[in-house]
Amino acid sequence: MTQQLHLLTVATADLDAVRRLYSDALGWEPHTDVPGEIVFYQVAPGLLLGFFDGEKFDRDTGQAHGGVSGVTLAHNVASREDVAPLVAVMVSGGAVVVKPPRESEFGGIFHALVRDPNGVLWEIAHNPTWSIEPDGAVHL
């Protein structure tokens, strides 16, 4: 199998809450939006983040989803001063702060943790030892 990922899908109980956070508050443009079913956002070259209506997700997978657990999605910003404003924007769109902006106990990172309306945990971080190229390549 080629080492790549094209689609990350999250079951959601409320597609409107997804749109309020990701489209309205963050300004993300949907790649594809099927009302009452699923919305996809292009988050990187070759990678879509999809939010699928929970009941339809369960029918499609044949399993009951139990919420998102043990997973974080991360968004790195250019400076530590950029962390709090982005957290505030996410909160304005319906997210909840789990950990306010602060120094991490790991690796010299300044970060915050925010839970979206579906339970997805986002880390908003500035890591001075990382760099992200314009093409999305990450250098550790």
Rosetta silent file (secondary structure, phi, psi, omega in degrees, C-alpha in Angstrom):
SEQUENCE: MTQQLHLLTVATADLDAVRRLYSDALGWEPHTDVPGEIVFYQVAPGLLLGFFDGEKFDRDTGQAHGGVSGVTLAHNVASREDVAPLVAVMVSGGAVVVKPPRESEFGGIFHALVRDPNGVLWEIAHNPTWSIEPDGAVHL
SCORE:     score description
SCORE:     0.000 S_00000001
   1 L     0.000  134.567  176.817    0.000    0.000    0.000 S_00000001
   2 L   -68.555  139.354 -178.939    1.289    3.455   -0.877 S_00000001
   3 L   -78.118   90.113  179.608    1.933    5.638    2.174 S_00000001
   4 L  -161.825  159.514  179.417   -0.793    8.220    1.696 S_00000001
   5 L  -135.492  131.376 -177.371   -4.164    9.335    3.006 S_00000001
   6 L  -110.174  -27.431 -173.889   -6.855   10.956    0.861 S_00000001
   7 E  -146.303  130.642  173.393   -9.902   11.261    3.063 S_00000001
   8 E  -118.293  119.162 -176.074  -10.513   11.587    6.787 S_00000001
   9 E  -114.366  133.797  179.265  -14.201   11.230    7.683 S_00000001
  10 E  -120.074  130.684  174.494  -15.778   12.161   11.007 S_00000001
  11 E   -72.231  139.186  179.925  -19.326   11.188   12.006 S_00000001
  12 E  -135.198  142.467  176.675  -21.329   14.198   13.131 S_00000001
  13 L   -85.203  -13.897 -172.144  -24.667   14.649   14.859 S_00000001
  14 L  -146.997   93.642  178.757  -25.036   18.207   13.526 S_00000001
  15 H   -64.705  -31.052  177.932  -23.941   19.200   10.021 S_00000001
  16 H   -65.294  -37.173  176.520  -25.182   22.754   10.601 S_00000001
  17 H   -64.683  -37.671  175.815  -22.784   23.077   13.553 S_00000001
  18 H   -59.109  -48.911 -178.070  -19.982   21.894   11.259 S_00000001
  19 H   -64.229  -38.616  179.184  -20.840   24.592    8.729 S_00000001
  20 H   -62.063  -39.730 -179.761  -21.053   27.304   11.426 S_00000001
  21 H   -77.912  -59.559 -170.096  -17.550   26.506   12.643 S_00000001
  22 H   -75.712  -43.137 -178.987  -15.638   25.531    9.524 S_00000001
  23 H   -83.564  -53.921 -173.320  -17.396   27.568    6.817 S_00000001
  24 H   -73.722  -54.294 -175.332  -18.775   30.592    8.682 S_00000001
  25 H   -75.648  -47.246 -176.199  -16.235   31.179   11.479 S_00000001
  26 L   -87.938  -15.537  178.220  -13.043   29.837    9.865 S_00000001
  27 L    78.121   17.823  178.623  -13.956   30.769    6.293 S_00000001
  28 L   -73.237  137.820  176.499  -13.231   27.345    4.819 S_00000001
  29 L   -90.530  125.513  176.250  -14.821   26.743    1.426 S_00000001
  30 E   -62.662  138.870  171.450  -16.524   23.364    1.114 S_00000001
  31 E   -74.105  -46.153  178.520  -15.108   21.142   -1.598 S_00000001
  32 E  -146.335  136.893  179.940  -18.446   19.305   -1.745 S_00000001
  33 E  -137.161  112.096  178.013  -21.536   19.861    0.357 S_00000001
  34 E  -108.672  102.554 -176.737  -24.487   17.469    0.195 S_00000001
  35 L   -51.933  136.364  178.683  -27.197   18.884    2.505 S_00000001
  36 L    75.987    1.754 -177.145  -28.374   16.398    5.119 S_00000001
  37 L  -131.315  -64.475 -171.998  -25.560   13.995    4.283 S_00000001
  38 E  -158.989  150.193  171.608  -21.924   15.140    4.154 S_00000001
  39 E  -133.310  134.313  179.844  -19.632   18.124    3.726 S_00000001
  40 E  -114.668  140.757  173.458  -16.015   17.872    2.561 S_00000001
  41 E  -122.652  133.450  174.227  -13.233   20.433    3.000 S_00000001
  42 E   -77.552  112.844 -175.449   -9.943   20.308    1.089 S_00000001
  43 E  -104.937  -13.705  177.709   -7.432   20.605    3.951 S_00000001
  44 E  -165.942  161.953  175.993   -4.215   19.827    2.077 S_00000001
  45 L   -56.046  122.454  178.421   -3.191   18.780   -1.407 S_00000001
  46 L    79.473    9.335 -178.175   -4.720   15.351   -1.861 S_00000001
  47 E  -135.092  123.283  174.609   -6.523   15.345    1.508 S_00000001
  48 E  -108.645  142.038  171.078  -10.193   15.974    2.262 S_00000001
  49 E  -107.200  118.553 -177.584  -11.728   16.268    5.731 S_00000001
  50 E  -113.007  142.522  173.694  -15.317   15.044    5.611 S_00000001
  51 E  -117.384  116.566 -171.611  -18.121   15.366    8.130 S_00000001
  52 E  -110.789  130.875  175.987  -20.785   12.693    7.560 S_00000001
  53 E   -46.663  129.550 -173.197  -24.237   12.719    9.165 S_00000001
  54 H   -56.921  -43.994  179.791  -23.947   10.305   12.114 S_00000001
  55 H   -64.409  -40.286  179.149  -26.961    8.134   11.297 S_00000001
  56 H   -71.612  -34.349  174.679  -25.838    7.750    7.685 S_00000001
  57 H   -59.408  -47.054 -179.764  -22.272    7.092    8.825 S_00000001
  58 H   -61.170  -42.723  178.548  -23.551    4.267   11.036 S_00000001
  59 H   -64.151  -40.915 -177.300  -25.567    2.762    8.156 S_00000001
  60 H   -67.908  -41.041 -176.950  -22.595    3.039    5.799 S_00000001
  61 H   -89.454  -17.127 -176.685  -20.080    1.451    8.187 S_00000001
  62 L    74.962   14.677 -179.164  -22.478   -0.993    9.828 S_00000001
  63 L  -136.035  150.405  175.655  -21.254    0.184   13.226 S_00000001
  64 L   -82.913  127.444  177.578  -22.465    2.706   15.774 S_00000001
  65 L   -78.601  141.884 -176.667  -20.054    5.589   16.145 S_00000001
  66 L  -113.025   18.719 -177.758  -19.166    6.378   19.720 S_00000001
  67 L    95.924  166.885 -178.274  -17.606    9.794   19.304 S_00000001
  68 L   -92.403  130.057 -176.169  -14.080   10.852   18.533 S_00000001
  69 L  -148.408  141.637  175.923  -11.508    9.773   21.105 S_00000001
  70 L    71.968   20.264 -178.134   -7.732    9.517   21.314 S_00000001
  71 L  -136.414  137.894  168.647   -7.214   11.666   18.198 S_00000001
  72 E  -125.960  147.938  168.106   -6.203   15.280   17.678 S_00000001
  73 E  -105.584  142.888 -175.387   -6.030   17.317   14.531 S_00000001
  74 E  -123.760  141.926  174.284   -3.391   20.030   14.628 S_00000001
  75 E  -127.534  117.355  179.825   -3.065   23.424   13.003 S_00000001
  76 E   -93.758  139.689  179.638    0.280   25.153   13.397 S_00000001
  77 L  -114.193  166.761 -172.078    0.496   28.950   13.293 S_00000001
  78 L   -72.572  -27.560 -178.196    3.444   31.230   12.567 S_00000001
  79 L  -146.495  161.391  178.286    3.848   32.677   16.063 S_00000001
  80 H   -62.993  -29.309  178.609    2.717   32.104   19.629 S_00000001
  81 H   -68.563  -16.967  179.556    0.740   35.367   19.359 S_00000001
  82 H   -84.315  -12.412 -176.020   -1.376   33.759   16.610 S_00000001
  83 H   -67.229  -56.693 -174.274   -2.673   30.965   18.871 S_00000001
  84 H   -60.391  -43.516  179.004   -5.206   32.893   21.017 S_00000001
  85 H   -61.789  -37.399  178.409   -6.900   34.794   18.145 S_00000001
  86 H   -68.598  -39.447  175.731   -7.493   31.564   16.214 S_00000001
  87 H   -59.301  -43.258  179.818   -8.886   29.906   19.335 S_00000001
  88 H   -62.094  -40.068  177.644  -11.260   32.875   19.740 S_00000001
  89 H   -63.385  -43.350  179.801  -12.466   32.506   16.145 S_00000001
  90 H   -63.679  -40.757  177.664  -13.122   28.805   16.686 S_00000001
  91 H   -63.045  -38.830  178.759  -15.059   29.541   19.890 S_00000001
  92 H   -63.126  -22.982  179.142  -17.158   32.107   18.002 S_00000001
  93 L   -95.358    4.928  175.763  -18.094   29.284   15.627 S_00000001
  94 L   111.071    0.703  177.412  -19.209   26.902   18.374 S_00000001
  95 L   -78.938  163.425 -179.073  -15.997   25.226   19.537 S_00000001
  96 E  -123.817  133.633  178.311  -15.162   24.845   23.239 S_00000001
  97 E   -73.535  125.591  175.955  -11.770   25.513   24.809 S_00000001
  98 E   -97.387  -39.602  176.586  -10.397   22.400   26.502 S_00000001
  99 E  -138.400  117.081 -179.993   -6.977   23.879   27.318 S_00000001
 100 E   -66.896  161.970 -179.100   -6.440   27.641   27.032 S_00000001
 101 E   -53.929  130.585  179.831   -3.305   28.930   25.272 S_00000001
 102 E  -169.330  171.228  174.558   -0.192   28.118   27.289 S_00000001
 103 E   -67.327  137.139  174.323    3.233   26.575   27.218 S_00000001
 104 L   -82.563  153.931  175.062    3.139   22.845   26.601 S_00000001
 105 L   -82.563   -0.582 -178.317    5.058   20.569   28.896 S_00000001
 106 L  -122.309  123.191  165.144    6.401   18.838   25.776 S_00000001
 107 L    71.454   18.651  176.723    8.877   20.167   23.235 S_00000001
 108 L    69.761   24.448 -177.294    8.803   23.952   23.721 S_00000001
 109 L   -93.154  139.999  170.205    5.417   24.294   22.041 S_00000001
 110 E  -104.114  124.420 -172.369    2.910   27.054   22.826 S_00000001
 111 E  -154.143  171.813  172.167   -0.575   25.682   22.224 S_00000001
 112 E  -140.751  158.442  175.018   -4.264   25.412   23.048 S_00000001
 113 E  -120.585  132.713 -176.662   -6.765   22.579   22.666 S_00000001
 114 E  -132.082  134.782  179.086  -10.242   23.224   21.293 S_00000001
 115 E  -102.709  125.796  178.538  -13.098   20.732   20.836 S_00000001
 116 L   -77.053  172.462 -176.427  -15.320   21.246   17.803 S_00000001
 117 L   -61.612  -13.737  179.818  -19.096   20.636   18.019 S_00000001
 118 L   -98.236   -1.048 -177.962  -18.573   17.006   16.942 S_00000001
 119 L    94.984    1.917  178.761  -16.024   16.197   19.615 S_00000001
 120 L   -73.489  127.094 -179.411  -13.000   16.574   17.331 S_00000001
 121 E   -92.993  121.064  178.324  -10.070   17.856   19.372 S_00000001
 122 E  -106.415  134.575  168.964   -7.941   20.473   17.606 S_00000001
 123 E  -100.667  122.644  173.594   -4.511   21.546   18.774 S_00000001
 124 E  -104.127  118.145 -167.871   -3.722   25.118   17.762 S_00000001
 125 E  -142.343  152.803  165.835    0.016   25.450   18.174 S_00000001
 126 E  -118.584  120.817  178.071    3.190   27.348   17.524 S_00000001
 127 L  -120.422  106.696 -175.219    6.224   25.085   17.435 S_00000001
 128 L   -65.858  -13.158  179.890    9.414   27.070   16.821 S_00000001
 129 L   -95.256   -3.958  178.356   11.304   23.951   15.717 S_00000001
 130 L  -102.771  153.494  168.499    8.843   23.072   12.935 S_00000001
 131 E  -138.436  149.250  179.881    8.439   24.701    9.568 S_00000001
 132 E  -124.524  121.875 -178.109    5.740   24.248    6.992 S_00000001
 133 L   -76.566  160.433  177.922    6.524   24.904    3.340 S_00000001
 134 L   -55.629  -27.721  179.199    4.070   26.620    0.973 S_00000001
 135 L   -83.753    0.351  178.327    3.318   23.210   -0.592 S_00000001
 136 L    96.383   -6.050  178.915    2.312   21.855    2.854 S_00000001
 137 L   -64.074  135.072 -179.369    5.473   19.832    3.497 S_00000001
 138 E  -104.795  132.760  176.072    6.285   19.705    7.214 S_00000001
 139 E  -115.179  123.193  179.371    9.858   19.800    8.481 S_00000001
 140 L   -96.771    0.000    0.000   10.523   18.646   12.020 S_00000001
